[in-house]
């Protein structure tokens, strides 16, 4: 499992470690890792042209010490000092002794650079690049050089993933000790490129509870239910799906597809799209409704394609089984009822995209997209529900006041931006709820499998449909288990 920690936590861990090490040793560890990663990207260090963009403080010091190492290996290294009177003094002196040079013309050296180290601002930077750094950053990005961010791309917010001003987009980021949340969450993640973590010895000083978690195959495999010899459809989990309408019958078909291919023992469908559902899935159990009379289920999925019919939402939320609310259900649900479910200890999983989340919070969509971590946490707190915020980086937050890390899905792919893929995800997550997973695990594992299935379906960069994603879910299960 990949984890990310806040700036405050990382700095505290660094302070504890530095108290046990000789002065400057920690920065040298970081610089050694940065220089090694830079050398690997260059391929040939001797004769390479490297430019350092050096801000004040330790981030600039990391860049200068790494530049010293590259200069001693025969690279031509030039430093652009954006705050000359505040450059790290020991690192600058070492850089000059190694044969590095300070340039007065950043644009000339950037025009011919092979690699640029972005050491303008570190993890403590806020609010985008300062105006005097913007022209230099633009010149670096406009050059043919590989841009490598030192710890974090300059101009992005380390703790939130927000980009509140101009930032320098990197081809790669070399981060030290621990991932920072901004490296895993869009929009900042888009600026980081390929991320490499350099171990500088912080692990023993970091707490057991990170800010973020990104699941890997082995983590998801532990969550997924495995049928036993005595399993029947009820032990495997029966999920109810209240979805679809005369106008949107396909939403019902896709949600049922996600549930069946997600491992449900059985699916009970309630709604006006029964004929379309049975035509595609004869194994599905159908009922005219209401949901309360449909028969025994261990979880409900409600909302995809409902249109304006709020009765199924009210009926399902009155139940005492876990409920996933998606799409139209999010608009039609009563917030008080959702909070009352939390008070009764009955799980609810909400799965909005950014537009739906914005409507629930009463803000503009751009505000949610620009501050995804804050939005998912606020939704969880406001509704007393686990929230899966869909998007370029899908986040899953439990309503427990931060006792559980927010989970970020590393398997997302732009090919999921297709009509109906959210309906498939709802059915899949509902099947995992019915199998007994808690809402946070069900949402996290479903998002992971959903993305992995999309990668299978879109092999070789081929366009895909939501139904093809559902069809690839068994292959995703197999990959995770292997």
KASUL-V723719 format. One record per residue. N is the residue number from 1. RES is the residue in one small letter. OMEGA is omega in radians with two decimals (* if undefined). D_LAST is the distance of its C-alpha to the last C-alpha in Angstrom with 1 decimal. Layout:
N|RES|OMEGA|D_LAST / N|RES|OMEGA|D_LAST
This chain:
1|x|3.08|16.7 / 2|x|-3.10|19.4 / 3|x|3.08|22.8 / 4|x|-3.08|26.2 / 5|x|-3.14|29.7 / 6|x|3.12|33.1 / 7|x|-3.13|35.8 / 8|x|-3.13|37.8 / 9|x|3.14|35.0 / 10|x|-3.13|34.3 / 11|x|3.10|38.0 / 12|x|3.11|38.5 / 13|x|3.11|35.8 / 14|x|-3.14|37.4 / 15|x|3.11|40.8 / 16|x|-3.12|39.7 / 17|x|-3.11|38.2 / 18|x|3.12|41.2 / 19|x|-3.12|43.6 / 20|x|-3.06|42.2 / 21|x|3.01|42.2 / 22|x|-3.11|45.0 / 23|x|3.10|46.2 / 24|x|-3.06|44.2 / 25|x|-3.10|41.4 / 26|x|3.11|38.7 / 27|x|3.11|39.8 / 28|x|3.08|39.7 / 29|x|-3.14|36.1 / 30|x|-3.12|35.3 / 31|x|3.12|37.5 / 32|x|3.11|36.0 / 33|x|3.13|32.5 / 34|x|3.12|34.0 / 35|x|3.13|35.9 / 36|x|3.12|33.0 / 37|x|3.12|30.9 / 38|x|3.12|34.1 / 39|x|3.13|34.7 / 40|x|3.12|31.2 / 41|x|3.12|31.9 / 42|x|-3.06|35.3 / 43|x|3.11|34.3 / 44|x|-3.09|38.0 / 45|x|-3.07|39.7 / 46|x|3.13|43.1 / 47|x|3.12|45.3 / 48|x|-3.14|42.8 / 49|x|-3.04|44.4 / 50|x|3.09|42.9 / 51|x|3.08|44.3 / 52|x|2.99|43.8 / 53|x|-2.90|44.5 / 54|x|3.01|45.7 / 55|x|-3.12|46.4 / 56|x|2.99|47.8 / 57|x|-2.97|46.2 / 58|x|-3.13|43.2 / 59|x|3.05|41.0 / 60|x|3.09|43.7 / 61|x|3.07|44.0 / 62|x|-3.13|40.3 / 63|x|-3.12|41.0 / 64|x|3.12|44.3 / 65|x|3.07|42.9 / 66|x|3.08|40.0 / 67|x|3.08|42.7 / 68|x|-3.14|44.7 / 69|x|3.12|41.9 / 70|x|3.11|41.5 / 71|x|3.13|45.3 / 72|x|3.08|45.5 / 73|x|3.02|43.2 / 74|x|3.07|45.5 / 75|x|2.99|44.4 / 76|x|-2.99|47.1 / 77|x|3.10|46.4 / 78|x|3.12|48.4 / 79|x|3.02|48.2 / 80|x|-3.10|49.2 / 81|x|-3.10|50.5 / 82|x|3.04|50.4 / 83|x|-2.98|52.1 / 84|x|-3.10|54.1 / 85|x|-3.12|55.8 / 86|x|3.07|52.6 / 87|x|-3.11|50.4 / 88|x|-2.96|48.9 / 89|x|-3.11|51.9 / 90|x|-3.14|50.3 / 91|x|3.12|47.5 / 92|x|3.12|50.1 / 93|x|3.11|52.3 / 94|x|3.14|49.5 / 95|x|-3.13|48.6 / 96|x|3.09|52.2 / 97|x|-3.11|52.6 / 98|x|3.14|49.5 / 99|x|3.06|51.3 / 100|x|-3.11|49.7 / 101|x|3.03|52.1 / 102|x|-3.09|52.8 / 103|x|3.04|53.5 / 104|x|-3.11|56.0 / 105|x|-3.08|54.6 / 106|x|-3.04|51.0 / 107|x|3.11|51.0 / 108|x|-3.09|52.3 / 109|x|3.12|49.6 / 110|x|-3.11|46.8 / 111|x|-3.09|47.9 / 112|x|-3.06|47.0 / 113|x|3.00|44.1 / 114|x|-3.11|40.9 / 115|x|3.10|39.1 / 116|x|3.02|40.1 / 117|x|-3.14|39.1 / 118|x|3.07|39.5 / 119|x|-3.05|40.9 / 120|x|3.10|43.2 / 121|x|-3.13|42.0 / 122|x|-3.05|39.4 / 123|x|3.12|37.5 / 124|x|-3.11|40.9 / 125|x|3.12|41.9 / 126|x|2.94|42.8 / 127|x|3.11|44.1 / 128|x|-3.12|43.2 / 129|x|3.02|45.0 / 130|x|-3.08|48.7 / 131|x|-3.10|51.0 / 132|x|3.13|52.0 / 133|x|-3.04|48.4 / 134|x|-3.13|47.6 / 135|x|3.14|49.4 / 136|x|3.13|47.7 / 137|x|3.12|44.2 / 138|x|3.11|45.0 / 139|x|3.10|46.2 / 140|x|-3.11|43.1 / 141|x|3.14|40.9 / 142|x|3.13|43.3 / 143|x|3.07|43.2 / 144|x|-3.07|41.0 / 145|x|2.94|39.6 / 146|x|-3.13|36.1 / 147|x|-3.13|36.4 / 148|x|3.10|34.5 / 149|x|3.12|34.8 / 150|x|3.14|35.6 / 151|x|-3.07|33.5 / 152|x|3.08|33.9 / 153|x|-3.12|35.5 / 154|x|3.11|39.1 / 155|x|3.12|40.2 / 156|x|-3.13|37.1 / 157|x|-3.04|36.9 / 158|x|-3.00|34.5 / 159|x|-2.99|34.2 / 160|x|-3.04|34.0 / 161|x|3.13|32.7 / 162|x|3.02|36.1 / 163|x|-2.98|38.1 / 164|x|3.13|41.7 / 165|x|3.13|43.5 / 166|x|-3.14|43.1 / 167|x|-3.12|40.1 / 168|x|-3.13|39.1 / 169|x|-3.10|35.9 / 170|x|2.97|34.0 / 171|x|3.12|31.8 / 172|x|3.06|30.0 / 173|x|3.03|30.3 / 174|x|-3.09|30.3 / 175|x|-2.93|30.2 / 176|x|2.97|31.1 / 177|x|-3.11|29.9 / 178|x|3.00|27.9 / 179|x|3.02|26.9 / 180|x|-3.07|29.6 / 181|x|-3.12|29.0 / 182|x|3.11|30.7 / 183|x|-3.07|28.1 / 184|x|-3.03|25.5 / 185|x|3.01|27.8 / 186|x|0.12|29.7 / 187|x|-3.08|32.4 / 188|x|-3.11|32.3 / 189|x|-3.13|28.8 / 190|x|-3.12|30.1 / 191|x|-2.99|32.6 / 192|x|-3.04|30.2 / 193|x|3.09|28.5 / 194|x|-3.06|25.7 / 195|x|3.05|25.6 / 196|x|3.12|25.5 / 197|x|3.10|25.8 / 198|x|3.13|28.3 / 199|x|3.09|28.3 / 200|x|3.05|31.9 / 201|x|-3.09|31.5 / 202|x|-2.94|31.5 / 203|x|-3.09|28.5 / 204|x|-3.09|30.8 / 205|x|3.09|33.2 / 206|x|-3.14|30.9 / 207|x|-3.13|30.8 / 208|x|-3.08|27.8 / 209|x|3.12|28.1 / 210|x|3.04|27.4 / 211|x|-3.07|28.7 / 212|x|2.99|25.4 / 213|x|2.99|21.7 / 214|x|-3.07|19.0 / 215|x|3.02|15.6 / 216|x|-3.10|12.4 / 217|x|-3.04|8.7 / 218|x|3.13|9.0 / 219|x|3.14|12.2 / 220|x|-3.14|11.3 / 221|x|3.13|8.6 / 222|x|-3.09|11.7 / 223|x|-2.95|13.9 / 224|x|3.13|12.5 / 225|x|3.10|14.5 / 226|x|3.13|13.4 / 227|x|3.07|16.3 / 228|x|-3.08|18.2 / 229|x|-3.08|20.5 / 230|x|-3.09|23.4 / 231|x|2.92|22.0 / 232|x|-3.04|24.2 / 233|x|3.14|24.3 / 234|x|3.08|26.0 / 235|x|3.09|23.6 / 236|x|3.08|20.8 / 237|x|3.06|23.1 / 238|x|-3.12|25.8 / 239|x|3.05|26.2 / 240|x|3.14|29.6 / 241|x|3.06|30.0 / 242|x|-2.97|33.5 / 243|x|3.03|33.5 / 244|x|3.14|35.3 / 245|x|3.10|38.9 / 246|x|-3.13|41.3 / 247|x|-3.06|40.8 / 248|x|3.13|37.0 / 249|x|-3.11|35.6 / 250|x|3.12|32.5 / 251|x|3.10|31.3 / 252|x|-3.13|31.2 / 253|x|-3.09|29.3 / 254|x|3.09|26.6 / 255|x|3.08|26.3 / 256|x|3.10|25.9 / 257|x|3.12|23.3 / 258|x|-3.13|21.2 / 259|x|-3.13|21.7 / 260|x|-3.13|21.0 / 261|x|3.10|17.8 / 262|x|3.02|16.8 / 263|x|3.14|16.7 / 264|x|3.04|20.4 / 265|x|3.08|22.0 / 266|x|3.09|25.0 / 267|x|3.01|26.7 / 268|x|3.12|30.4 / 269|x|3.08|32.0 / 270|x|3.10|35.4 / 271|x|-3.06|37.4 / 272|x|-3.11|39.5 / 273|x|-3.06|36.7 / 274|x|-3.11|36.1 / 275|x|3.13|37.1 / 276|x|-3.14|34.7 / 277|x|-3.11|31.8 / 278|x|3.13|32.7 / 279|x|-3.13|33.2 / 280|x|-3.05|29.6 / 281|x|-3.10|28.0 / 282|x|3.13|30.2 / 283|x|-3.11|28.0 / 284|x|3.08|28.9 / 285|x|-3.06|31.8 / 286|x|-3.12|34.5 / 287|x|-3.11|37.5 / 288|x|3.13|40.4 / 289|x|0.04|40.3 / 290|x|-3.11|40.9 / 291|x|-3.09|37.5 / 292|x|-3.12|39.0 / 293|x|-3.02|40.1 / 294|x|-3.10|36.9 / 295|x|-3.03|35.6 / 296|x|3.01|33.1 / 297|x|3.05|30.1 / 298|x|3.08|28.0 / 299|x|3.09|27.9 / 300|x|2.91|29.6 / 301|x|-3.11|29.0 / 302|x|2.98|32.3 / 303|x|-3.05|33.7 / 304|x|3.05|32.2 / 305|x|-3.10|35.2 / 306|x|-3.03|37.6 / 307|x|-3.07|40.5 / 308|x|-3.08|43.3 / 309|x|-3.08|42.7 / 310|x|-3.07|42.3 / 311|x|3.12|42.7 / 312|x|-3.14|39.1 / 313|x|3.12|38.2 / 314|x|-3.08|40.9 / 315|x|-3.09|40.0 / 316|x|-3.13|36.3 / 317|x|3.08|37.1 / 318|x|-3.11|39.5 / 319|x|3.12|36.8 / 320|x|3.07|35.4 / 321|x|3.10|31.7 / 322|x|-3.11|29.3 / 323|x|2.98|30.2 / 324|x|3.13|28.7 / 325|x|-3.09|31.4 / 326|x|2.92|31.0 / 327|x|-3.10|33.3 / 328|x|3.12|36.7 / 329|x|3.13|36.0 / 330|x|3.12|36.1 / 331|x|-3.04|39.6 / 332|x|-3.05|40.8 / 333|x|3.07|39.6 / 334|x|-3.07|42.1 / 335|x|-3.14|41.2 / 336|x|3.13|43.2 / 337|x|3.13|41.3 / 338|x|3.13|38.0 / 339|x|3.09|39.4 / 340|x|3.06|40.8 / 341|x|3.11|37.4 / 342|x|3.14|36.3 / 343|x|3.10|39.4 / 344|x|3.14|38.5 / 345|x|3.13|35.0 / 346|x|-3.02|33.4 / 347|x|3.00|30.5 / 348|x|3.11|30.9 / 349|x|3.10|28.4 / 350|x|-3.05|30.2 / 351|x|-3.13|28.4 / 352|x|2.83|31.1 / 353|x|-3.00|31.1 / 354|x|-3.13|33.6 / 355|x|3.12|36.5 / 356|x|3.10|36.0 / 357|x|3.13|35.5 / 358|x|3.12|38.7 / 359|x|3.13|40.6 / 360|x|-3.10|39.5 / 361|x|-3.11|40.6 / 362|x|3.14|43.7 / 363|x|3.08|43.0 / 364|x|3.14|42.5 / 365|x|-3.11|39.1 / 366|x|3.13|39.5 / 367|x|3.08|39.8 / 368|x|-3.11|36.4 / 369|x|-3.14|34.8 / 370|x|-3.10|36.5 / 371|x|-3.00|35.7 / 372|x|-3.12|32.4 / 373|x|3.11|31.7 / 374|x|-3.10|35.2 / 375|x|-3.09|35.0 / 376|x|3.09|31.9 / 377|x|-3.14|33.3 / 378|x|3.11|36.7 / 379|x|3.12|35.3 / 380|x|-3.13|33.5 / 381|x|-3.06|36.7 / 382|x|-3.05|39.0 / 383|x|-3.11|37.3 / 384|x|-3.06|35.8 / 385|x|2.95|32.5 / 386|x|-3.06|29.0 / 387|x|3.00|28.9 / 388|x|-3.13|26.3 / 389|x|-3.08|28.2 / 390|x|3.10|26.8 / 391|x|-3.09|27.4 / 392|x|2.88|26.5 / 393|x|-3.14|25.0 / 394|x|-3.12|24.1 / 395|x|3.10|25.2 / 396|x|-3.11|24.8 / 397|x|3.06|27.6 / 398|x|-3.11|28.6 / 399|x|-3.02|32.4 / 400|x|3.07|32.7 / 401|x|3.09|34.9 / 402|x|3.11|32.4 / 403|x|3.08|31.1 / 404|x|3.10|27.6 / 405|x|2.96|26.4 / 406|x|3.13|26.1 / 407|x|3.10|22.6 / 408|x|-3.08|22.2 / 409|x|-3.12|19.5 / 410|x|-3.02|18.3 / 411|x|-3.13|16.7 / 412|x|3.10|20.1 / 413|x|3.13|21.5 / 414|x|3.12|25.1 / 415|x|3.07|24.1 / 416|x|3.10|23.7 / 417|x|-3.13|27.4 / 418|x|-3.05|28.2 / 419|x|3.05|30.2 / 420|x|-3.10|28.3 / 421|x|3.07|25.0 / 422|x|3.09|26.1 / 423|x|3.09|26.8 / 424|x|3.12|23.2 / 425|x|3.14|22.0 / 426|x|3.13|24.6 / 427|x|3.13|23.5 / 428|x|-3.14|19.8 / 429|x|3.10|21.0 / 430|x|3.12|23.5 / 431|x|3.12|21.0 / 432|x|3.02|19.2 / 433|x|-3.13|22.7 / 434|x|3.13|23.6 / 435|x|3.07|20.6 / 436|x|3.09|22.2 / 437|x|3.04|20.6 / 438|x|-2.99|23.4 / 439|x|-3.12|24.5 / 440|x|3.13|23.2 / 441|x|-3.14|19.6 / 442|x|3.12|19.8 / 443|x|-3.11|21.1 / 444|x|-3.12|18.8 / 445|x|3.14|15.5 / 446|x|3.12|17.2 / 447|x|-3.14|18.4 / 448|x|-3.14|15.0 / 449|x|3.13|13.5 / 450|x|3.12|16.9 / 451|x|3.13|16.9 / 452|x|3.09|13.5 / 453|x|3.11|14.7 / 454|x|3.10|18.0 / 455|x|3.05|16.6 / 456|x|-3.05|15.1 / 457|x|-3.09|18.5 / 458|x|3.12|20.5 / 459|x|-3.13|19.1 / 460|x|3.04|22.1 / 461|x|-3.12|23.9 / 462|x|3.05|24.9 / 463|x|-3.08|26.4 / 464|x|3.02|24.7 / 465|x|3.12|25.8 / 466|x|-3.14|24.6 / 467|x|3.08|24.1 / 468|x|3.06|21.8 / 469|x|3.12|19.7 / 470|x|-3.12|19.6 / 471|x|-3.12|18.8 / 472|x|-3.12|15.7 / 473|x|3.09|14.3 / 474|x|3.09|12.3 / 475|x|3.10|10.5 / 476|x|3.07|9.9 / 477|x|-3.11|8.6 / 478|x|-3.14|6.1 / 479|x|-3.11|5.2 / 480|x|-3.11|5.5 / 481|x|3.13|3.8 / 482|x|*|0.0
